[in-house]
Amino acid sequence: MSHWIMGILAGIAGLIGLFMSGAARDPAIFWFGLSLSTFGVLFCWWMIKTAYDESEAG
């Protein structure tokens, strides 16, 4: 898959996680939503780092 598609999917997953944690009725869904949103943010940061590393390598 393209880097753009993966970044968009990770961003959507992060937003879904925020909505899940915001509407949670029990702690398990709350923490799962926060974990999903954290994963989305960290994955996007990793994708940005990878793109810069590839551009610097030549």
ABEGO torsion letter per residue (X at the ends): XBAAAAAAAAAAAAAAAAAAAAABABAAAAAAAAAAAAAAAAAAAAAAAAAAAAAAAX
